[in-house]
């Protein structure tokens, strides 16, 4: 008698734990009063006990694209004249940096030319010459990259 009571509960538990096998579980009563649990409707006296999705894993949530968040109402605003003044100051600073960087580039190129013209007696091997000159070439390349970056910043100004 305990077997007949625990068997339907066990079947119901196992079938609920693996919903991939069946969508709907039916509890049926036969003409002798016995209970049958099945994944298909056996007769007209069957009632759906468990009905669920094919998978117990929920589908991933779709993310709506983030809208641009407007500034809060109390957020401080900068006046147009103030912003123009700041942009002008920024342009002036960048132009000063550009002039200084161009002067440094010319000095680095001059130093490189001097080092390329200089030959010492112990540099019979060409690799020694290349090793001695390389830091000067690196310095010239660094100043050229700095000038490109400053010019890019200047072109991005309003």
C-alpha positions as CSV (number, residue, x, y, z in Angstrom):
1,X,0.0,0.0,0.0
2,X,2.9,2.4,0.7
3,X,4.3,1.4,-2.7
4,X,1.2,2.6,-4.5
5,X,1.2,5.9,-2.6
6,X,4.9,6.6,-3.1
7,X,5.1,5.4,-6.7
8,X,2.9,8.2,-8.1
9,X,4.7,10.8,-6.0
10,X,8.0,9.5,-7.1
11,X,7.0,9.5,-10.7
12,X,5.6,13.0,-10.4
13,X,8.8,14.2,-8.7
14,X,11.0,12.6,-11.4
15,X,8.9,13.9,-14.2
16,X,8.9,17.4,-12.8
17,X,12.6,17.3,-12.4
18,X,13.2,16.5,-16.0
19,X,10.7,18.6,-18.0
20,X,12.5,18.0,-21.2
21,X,10.9,14.5,-21.4
22,X,7.3,15.7,-21.3
23,X,5.5,18.9,-21.3
24,X,2.3,17.8,-19.4
25,X,1.9,15.1,-16.8
26,X,-1.6,13.5,-16.4
27,X,-3.1,11.8,-13.4
28,X,-5.5,9.1,-14.5
29,X,-8.0,7.0,-12.5
30,X,-8.8,3.6,-14.0
31,X,-12.1,1.7,-13.6
32,X,-10.8,-0.2,-10.5
33,X,-10.0,3.1,-8.7
34,X,-6.2,2.8,-9.3
35,X,-4.2,5.9,-10.0
36,X,-1.9,6.1,-13.1
37,X,0.5,8.9,-13.8
38,X,1.5,9.3,-17.5
39,X,2.8,11.8,-20.0
40,X,-0.1,11.0,-22.3
41,X,-3.8,11.0,-21.8
42,X,-4.9,7.4,-21.3
43,X,-8.6,7.9,-20.9
44,X,-11.2,10.6,-20.4
45,X,-10.8,10.7,-16.6
46,X,-7.2,12.0,-16.9
47,X,-6.4,15.4,-15.4
48,X,-3.4,17.5,-16.1
49,X,-1.3,17.7,-13.0
50,X,2.0,19.4,-14.2
51,X,2.2,21.5,-17.2
52,X,5.4,23.5,-17.9
53,X,7.8,24.7,-20.5
54,X,10.2,22.4,-22.4
55,X,13.1,23.7,-20.4
56,X,13.5,24.7,-16.8
57,X,16.2,27.2,-17.8
58,X,14.6,30.6,-18.5
59,X,15.6,32.3,-21.8
60,X,18.2,35.0,-21.5
61,X,16.8,38.5,-21.0
62,X,17.0,40.8,-24.0
63,X,18.6,44.1,-23.3
64,X,17.2,47.1,-24.9
65,X,19.8,49.5,-26.1
66,X,20.6,52.1,-23.6
67,X,19.2,55.5,-24.4
68,X,21.3,58.6,-23.9
69,X,20.7,59.8,-20.4
70,X,19.8,63.5,-20.3
71,X,21.4,65.7,-17.7
72,X,19.4,65.9,-14.5
73,X,17.3,69.0,-14.0
74,X,19.5,70.4,-11.3
75,X,22.8,69.7,-13.1
76,X,24.9,72.9,-13.4
77,X,25.1,74.2,-16.9
78,X,28.0,76.2,-18.3
79,X,27.2,79.4,-20.2
80,X,28.1,79.6,-23.9
81,X,30.6,82.4,-23.3
82,X,32.3,80.5,-20.5
83,X,32.6,77.4,-22.7
84,X,34.0,79.5,-25.6
85,X,36.5,81.0,-23.2
86,X,37.6,77.6,-22.0
87,X,37.9,76.3,-25.6
88,X,40.0,79.3,-26.4
89,X,42.3,78.7,-23.4
90,X,42.6,75.0,-24.4
91,X,43.5,76.0,-28.0
92,X,46.1,78.4,-26.7
93,X,47.7,75.8,-24.4
94,X,47.7,73.2,-27.2
95,X,49.4,75.7,-29.6
96,X,52.0,76.4,-27.0
97,X,52.7,72.7,-26.5
98,X,52.9,72.3,-30.3
99,X,55.5,75.1,-30.6
100,X,57.6,73.6,-27.8
101,X,57.3,70.1,-29.3
102,X,58.4,71.4,-32.7
103,X,61.4,73.1,-31.1
104,X,62.3,69.9,-29.3
105,X,61.9,67.9,-32.6
106,X,64.4,70.3,-34.4
107,X,66.9,69.9,-31.5
108,X,66.5,66.1,-31.6
109,X,67.0,66.1,-35.4
110,X,70.1,68.2,-35.0
111,X,71.5,65.9,-32.3
112,X,70.8,62.9,-34.6
113,X,72.6,64.5,-37.5
114,X,75.6,65.2,-35.3
115,X,75.7,61.6,-34.1
116,X,75.4,60.2,-37.6
117,X,78.3,62.4,-38.8
118,X,80.5,61.4,-35.8
119,X,82.7,58.3,-36.2
120,X,84.9,57.1,-33.4
121,X,87.9,54.8,-34.0
122,X,86.5,51.9,-32.0
123,X,83.3,51.6,-34.1
124,X,84.7,49.4,-36.9
125,X,81.6,47.3,-36.5
126,X,78.5,48.9,-38.1
127,X,76.3,47.4,-35.4
128,X,78.0,49.6,-32.8
129,X,77.2,52.7,-34.8
130,X,73.5,51.6,-35.1
131,X,73.3,50.9,-31.4
132,X,74.8,54.3,-30.6
133,X,72.5,56.2,-32.9
134,X,69.2,54.3,-32.1
135,X,68.3,56.4,-28.9
136,X,68.6,59.6,-31.0
137,X,66.3,58.1,-33.7
138,X,63.8,57.0,-31.0
139,X,63.8,60.5,-29.5
140,X,63.0,62.0,-33.0
141,X,60.2,59.5,-33.5
142,X,58.7,60.3,-30.1
143,X,58.6,64.0,-30.8
144,X,57.0,63.3,-34.2
145,X,54.3,61.2,-32.5
146,X,53.7,64.0,-30.0
147,X,53.2,66.6,-32.7
148,X,50.8,64.3,-34.5
149,X,48.8,63.8,-31.3
150,X,48.7,67.6,-30.6
151,X,47.6,68.3,-34.1
152,X,44.8,65.7,-33.7
153,X,43.6,67.4,-30.5
154,X,43.6,70.8,-32.2
155,X,41.5,69.4,-35.1
156,X,39.0,68.0,-32.6
157,X,38.4,71.4,-31.0
158,X,35.1,73.2,-31.7
